[in-house]
Amino acid sequence: MIKVHQLQKTYRIPEKDPGLMGSVRSLFNRRWIDRHALAPISFEVAPGEIVGLLGANGAGKTTLIKMLAGIMHPSAGTAEVQGYVPWERKNTFKKQIAIVLGQKSQLWPDLPASDSLLLLREIYGLEIDAYQKRLDFFLDTLDLRKLLKVQIRRLSLGERMKFELVAALIHEPKVIFLDEPTIGLDIGSQRAIRSFLSEYSRTFKPAMILTSHYMEDVEALCERLLILREGKLVYEGSLRNISESYAQGRNIRLQLKDESVKRILLQSFPTMKEDPEQPGLMRMHITRDAVSETVLGILKIAPVTDLAVEEEDLGNIIDSLQTSRKETP
């Protein structure tokens, strides 16, 4: 369980004073300004829930995760992770959490995975029977048993990432932070890891926070999203509702049955365009309120073999929320 209330991180940095004289003045009378890496933010993550934490680079995702993992102290606000204050760094708290970093390894590259996992068993003080039971579950689920004695540095990236998950979850943590767990992996490895995380969540029900730049990860694993922009929480809600709340329109795609009517169709709907790679395939973007009227108008003019009304791409909507400087609707 994760509870966050008005958590904030502010850095005090020197104000830039341009020019040579400004540099001289700064030596004797330096002025400081406050920079908010993370504005006051509040949310909760329940056991068994996977929440997507999204945002452009520099939005505050890593800062938030570091505070919840106890690596960094906040400037203000409170947080509880499994009933503990994270930055107090109690040993009992450390045994409750796990962090999986897609770009950093906690395994020793010159050792086989079996040796690294045995060392982790000693660090966490796990009973041998409980450890072996969990290890067998991971090895069978991720199909890693045949690789257990292979040096980590000799494994593929996807195989190493699977063992990183095993190392992070071997002590059965109640809270898991996943930072880009599928970055750089091939499609097959990404699917395998997403499938494993989904199954693990259903079986053990930890509270999980996932950061990722891959929309496939978010759509497959997360039912709820937190979107940060410049340190501020600009969206908190379900993945299902984000299109209804922020999509500006719909996309119409149609395949003409008779291309002789193409000219009339383009004259009647000036925003319609033909797909340059597929002759006869037409596309246009319209507002949500105009869907019925537009579709009826098209069918009156042109016979079609296929017509579809599609929602805006979810990735584009989220990208707009992450990067736009305008006020969120």
C-alpha positions as CSV (number, residue, x, y, z in Angstrom):
1,M,0.0,0.0,0.0
2,I,1.3,3.4,-1.0
3,K,-0.1,6.7,0.4
4,V,1.2,10.0,-0.7
5,H,0.0,13.4,0.6
6,Q,1.3,16.7,-0.7
7,L,4.8,15.3,-1.4
8,Q,7.1,17.9,-2.8
9,K,10.7,18.3,-3.8
10,T,12.3,21.7,-4.3
11,Y,15.9,22.6,-5.1
12,R,17.5,25.9,-4.4
13,I,19.7,26.9,-7.4
14,P,21.7,30.1,-8.1
15,E,20.0,32.6,-10.3
16,K,21.8,33.3,-13.5
17,D,23.1,36.9,-13.8
18,P,24.1,37.5,-17.4
19,G,27.2,39.2,-18.5
20,L,30.7,39.7,-17.0
21,M,29.5,42.1,-14.4
22,G,26.7,39.7,-13.4
23,S,29.4,37.0,-12.8
24,V,31.3,39.4,-10.6
25,R,28.2,40.4,-8.6
26,S,27.4,36.7,-8.1
27,L,30.7,36.2,-6.3
28,F,29.8,38.6,-3.6
29,N,25.9,38.6,-3.6
30,R,24.6,35.4,-5.0
31,R,20.8,35.3,-5.5
32,W,18.9,32.0,-5.3
33,I,15.7,30.8,-6.8
34,D,13.5,27.7,-5.9
35,R,13.0,25.1,-8.6
36,H,10.3,22.6,-8.1
37,A,11.4,19.2,-9.3
38,L,8.0,17.9,-7.9
39,A,5.1,20.1,-7.0
40,P,2.8,18.9,-4.2
41,I,1.3,15.6,-5.2
42,S,-1.2,13.2,-3.5
43,F,-2.4,9.8,-4.5
44,E,-2.7,6.2,-3.3
45,V,-1.9,2.8,-4.8
46,A,-3.7,-0.2,-3.4
47,P,-2.5,-3.8,-3.1
48,G,-2.8,-5.7,-6.4
49,E,-2.9,-2.4,-8.4
50,I,-0.5,-1.4,-11.2
51,V,-0.4,2.3,-11.7
52,G,1.4,3.9,-14.7
53,L,3.6,6.8,-13.9
54,L,4.1,8.7,-17.1
55,G,5.8,12.0,-18.1
56,A,8.4,13.4,-20.5
57,N,12.1,13.4,-19.4
58,G,12.5,15.8,-16.5
59,A,8.8,15.6,-15.5
60,G,9.7,14.3,-12.0
61,K,9.1,10.6,-12.3
62,T,12.5,9.5,-11.1
63,T,12.4,12.0,-8.2
64,L,9.0,10.7,-7.0
65,I,10.2,7.0,-7.2
66,K,13.4,7.9,-5.3
67,M,11.5,9.5,-2.5
68,L,9.1,6.6,-2.3
69,A,12.0,4.2,-2.2
70,G,13.7,6.2,0.5
71,I,16.7,7.2,-1.6
72,M,15.8,10.9,-1.4
73,H,14.2,13.2,1.2
74,P,11.3,15.4,0.3
75,S,11.1,19.1,0.9
76,A,7.6,18.8,2.3
77,G,4.7,16.4,2.5
78,T,4.3,12.9,3.8
79,A,4.3,9.4,2.4
80,E,3.7,5.9,3.7
81,V,4.8,2.7,2.0
82,Q,3.5,-0.4,3.8
83,G,3.1,1.8,6.8
84,Y,6.7,3.0,6.8
85,V,8.1,6.4,6.2
86,P,10.4,5.6,3.3
87,W,13.3,8.0,4.0
88,E,13.7,6.6,7.5
89,R,15.2,3.6,5.6
90,K,14.4,1.0,8.3
91,N,15.6,-2.5,7.4
92,T,12.0,-3.9,7.8
93,F,10.9,-1.3,5.2
94,K,13.7,-2.3,2.8
95,K,12.4,-5.9,2.8
96,Q,9.0,-4.7,1.8
97,I,10.0,-3.0,-1.5
98,A,11.8,-3.8,-4.8
99,I,13.1,-1.6,-7.6
100,V,13.6,-2.9,-11.1
101,L,15.6,-0.5,-13.3
102,G,15.7,-1.2,-17.0
103,Q,19.1,0.5,-17.5
104,K,20.9,-0.7,-14.3
105,S,21.7,-4.1,-13.1
106,Q,21.9,-5.5,-9.5
107,L,23.4,-8.8,-10.7
108,W,27.1,-9.5,-10.9
109,P,28.1,-9.9,-14.6
110,D,30.9,-12.4,-14.1
111,L,28.9,-14.7,-11.9
112,P,26.1,-17.1,-12.9
113,A,22.6,-16.0,-11.9
114,S,22.5,-18.9,-9.3
115,D,25.3,-17.4,-7.3
116,S,23.9,-13.9,-7.4
117,L,20.5,-15.2,-6.2
118,L,22.1,-17.2,-3.4
119,L,23.8,-14.0,-2.2
120,L,20.5,-12.2,-2.3
121,R,19.0,-15.0,-0.2
122,E,21.6,-14.3,2.5
123,I,21.0,-10.6,2.3
124,Y,17.3,-10.9,2.8
125,G,17.6,-13.7,5.3
126,L,15.3,-16.1,3.5
127,E,14.6,-19.6,4.6
128,I,15.9,-22.1,2.2
129,D,12.6,-23.8,1.6
130,A,10.7,-20.6,0.9
131,Y,13.6,-19.4,-1.3
132,Q,13.6,-22.5,-3.3
133,K,9.8,-22.5,-3.8
134,R,9.9,-18.9,-5.1
135,L,12.9,-19.6,-7.3
136,D,11.2,-22.6,-8.9
137,F,8.1,-20.5,-9.6
138,F,10.2,-17.9,-11.4
139,L,12.4,-20.3,-13.3
140,D,9.4,-22.2,-14.6
141,T,7.2,-19.2,-15.4
142,L,10.0,-17.3,-17.2
143,D,11.6,-20.5,-18.7
144,L,15.0,-19.7,-17.2
145,R,16.0,-23.0,-15.6
146,K,18.5,-24.0,-18.3
147,L,20.2,-20.6,-18.0
148,L,20.7,-20.6,-14.2
149,K,24.4,-21.6,-14.4
150,V,25.3,-19.3,-17.2
151,Q,27.4,-16.1,-16.6
152,I,25.1,-13.0,-16.6
153,R,27.4,-11.3,-19.2
154,R,26.9,-14.2,-21.6
155,L,23.1,-13.8,-21.6
156,S,21.0,-11.8,-24.1
157,L,19.5,-8.6,-22.9
158,G,16.0,-10.2,-22.6
159,E,17.4,-13.1,-20.6
160,R,19.3,-10.7,-18.3
161,M,16.2,-8.6,-17.7
162,K,14.2,-11.7,-16.7
163,F,16.9,-12.5,-14.1
164,E,16.7,-8.9,-12.9
165,L,13.0,-9.5,-12.2
166,V,13.8,-12.7,-10.4
167,A,16.5,-10.9,-8.3
168,A,14.1,-8.0,-7.4
169,L,11.1,-10.2,-6.5
170,I,12.8,-13.2,-4.8
171,H,12.0,-11.8,-1.4
172,E,8.3,-11.4,-2.3
173,P,8.0,-7.6,-1.8
174,K,4.7,-5.9,-1.2
175,V,5.6,-2.8,-3.1
176,I,7.4,-2.8,-6.5
177,F,8.7,0.1,-8.5
178,L,9.3,-0.7,-12.2
179,D,11.4,1.8,-14.1
180,E,11.4,1.0,-17.8
181,P,11.5,-2.8,-17.4
182,T,11.3,-3.5,-21.1
183,I,13.6,-0.8,-22.5
184,G,15.7,-2.0,-25.4
185,L,14.2,-5.5,-25.5
186,D,12.9,-7.2,-28.6
187,I,9.2,-7.7,-29.1
188,G,9.1,-11.3,-27.9
189,S,11.0,-10.4,-24.7
190,Q,8.7,-7.4,-24.0
191,R,5.6,-9.6,-24.4
192,A,7.1,-12.3,-22.1
193,I,7.9,-9.7,-19.4
194,R,4.5,-8.0,-19.6
195,S,2.8,-11.4,-19.4
196,F,4.9,-12.3,-16.4
197,L,4.2,-9.1,-14.5
198,S,0.5,-9.4,-15.2
199,E,0.5,-12.9,-13.8
200,Y,2.7,-12.0,-10.8
201,S,0.3,-9.1,-10.0
202,R,-2.8,-11.4,-10.0
203,T,-1.0,-14.1,-7.9
204,F,0.8,-12.0,-5.2
205,K,-1.1,-8.7,-5.4
206,P,1.7,-6.2,-4.6
207,A,1.2,-2.5,-5.1
208,M,3.1,-1.6,-8.3
209,I,4.2,1.7,-10.0
210,L,5.3,1.4,-13.6
211,T,7.2,4.0,-15.6
212,S,7.6,3.3,-19.3
213,H,7.8,5.1,-22.7
214,Y,6.2,2.1,-24.4
215,M,2.4,2.4,-24.7
216,E,2.2,-1.4,-25.1
217,D,3.4,-1.7,-21.5
218,V,0.9,0.8,-20.2
219,E,-2.1,-0.6,-22.1
220,A,-1.3,-4.2,-21.1
221,L,-0.6,-3.6,-17.4
222,C,-2.1,-0.4,-16.1
223,E,-5.7,0.4,-15.3
224,R,-4.9,3.8,-13.8
225,L,-2.5,6.5,-14.8
226,L,-0.6,9.3,-13.1
227,I,0.8,11.8,-15.7
228,L,3.4,14.4,-14.7
229,R,4.3,17.5,-16.5
230,E,7.1,19.8,-15.3
231,G,6.7,18.3,-11.8
232,K,2.9,18.8,-11.7
233,L,0.3,16.1,-11.7
234,V,-1.8,16.9,-14.8
235,Y,-3.9,13.7,-15.0
236,E,-4.9,11.1,-12.5
237,G,-7.6,8.6,-13.6
238,S,-8.3,5.4,-15.4
239,L,-6.7,4.5,-18.7
240,R,-10.2,3.8,-20.1
241,N,-11.4,7.3,-19.5
242,I,-8.5,9.3,-20.8
243,S,-9.7,9.1,-24.4
244,E,-13.2,10.4,-23.5
245,S,-11.7,13.2,-21.4
246,Y,-9.0,14.5,-23.7
247,A,-9.5,13.2,-27.2
248,Q,-10.3,16.1,-29.5
249,G,-12.0,14.1,-32.2
250,R,-12.3,10.9,-34.2
251,N,-10.5,9.4,-37.2
252,I,-12.5,8.1,-40.2
253,R,-10.9,5.6,-42.5
254,L,-12.7,4.3,-45.6
255,Q,-11.9,2.2,-48.7
256,L,-13.7,3.3,-51.8
257,K,-15.5,0.8,-53.9
258,D,-15.5,3.0,-57.0
259,E,-12.6,5.5,-57.3
260,S,-14.5,7.5,-59.9
261,V,-16.3,9.4,-57.1
262,K,-13.1,10.3,-55.4
263,R,-13.0,13.9,-56.8
264,I,-16.6,14.6,-55.7
265,L,-15.8,13.2,-52.2
266,L,-12.7,15.4,-51.8
267,Q,-14.7,18.4,-52.9
268,S,-17.5,17.7,-50.4
269,F,-15.0,17.0,-47.5
270,P,-11.9,19.2,-48.0
271,T,-10.1,17.8,-44.9
272,M,-10.2,14.3,-46.4
273,K,-6.9,12.9,-47.7
274,E,-5.9,9.9,-49.7
275,D,-3.4,7.5,-48.3
276,P,-0.3,7.9,-50.6
277,E,0.7,4.3,-50.2
278,Q,-2.8,2.7,-50.7
279,P,-4.9,4.2,-53.5
280,G,-8.6,4.3,-52.7
281,L,-7.9,4.4,-48.9
282,M,-9.2,7.7,-47.6
283,R,-8.7,9.3,-44.1
284,M,-10.0,12.3,-42.3
285,H,-10.1,13.7,-38.8
286,I,-13.4,15.2,-37.4
287,T,-14.8,16.3,-34.1
288,R,-16.7,13.8,-32.0
289,D,-20.0,15.6,-32.4
290,A,-19.8,15.4,-36.2
291,V,-19.3,11.6,-36.6
292,S,-22.9,10.6,-37.5
293,E,-23.5,13.5,-39.9
294,T,-20.1,12.9,-41.6
295,V,-20.6,9.2,-42.0
296,L,-24.1,9.6,-43.5
297,G,-22.8,12.3,-45.9
298,I,-20.0,10.0,-47.1
299,L,-22.3,7.1,-47.7
300,K,-24.7,9.2,-49.7
301,I,-21.9,10.3,-52.1
302,A,-19.6,7.2,-52.4
303,P,-20.0,3.5,-52.3
304,V,-17.4,2.0,-49.9
305,T,-16.1,-1.5,-49.2
306,D,-15.0,-0.7,-45.7
307,L,-15.6,2.2,-43.3
308,A,-14.3,2.6,-39.7
309,V,-14.5,5.3,-37.1
310,E,-11.5,5.2,-34.8
311,E,-10.6,6.9,-31.6
312,E,-7.5,9.1,-31.5
313,D,-4.3,7.2,-30.8
314,L,-3.8,6.8,-27.1
315,G,-0.1,7.5,-27.3
316,N,-0.7,10.8,-29.0
317,I,-3.1,11.9,-26.3
318,I,-0.7,11.0,-23.5
319,D,2.2,12.6,-25.3
320,S,0.1,15.8,-25.6
321,L,-0.6,15.7,-21.8
322,Q,3.1,15.1,-21.0
323,T,4.5,17.9,-23.1
324,S,1.9,20.6,-23.7
325,R,2.5,23.8,-21.8
326,K,-1.2,24.8,-22.2
327,E,-3.7,24.3,-19.4
328,T,-5.1,20.8,-19.3
329,P,-8.8,20.8,-20.1
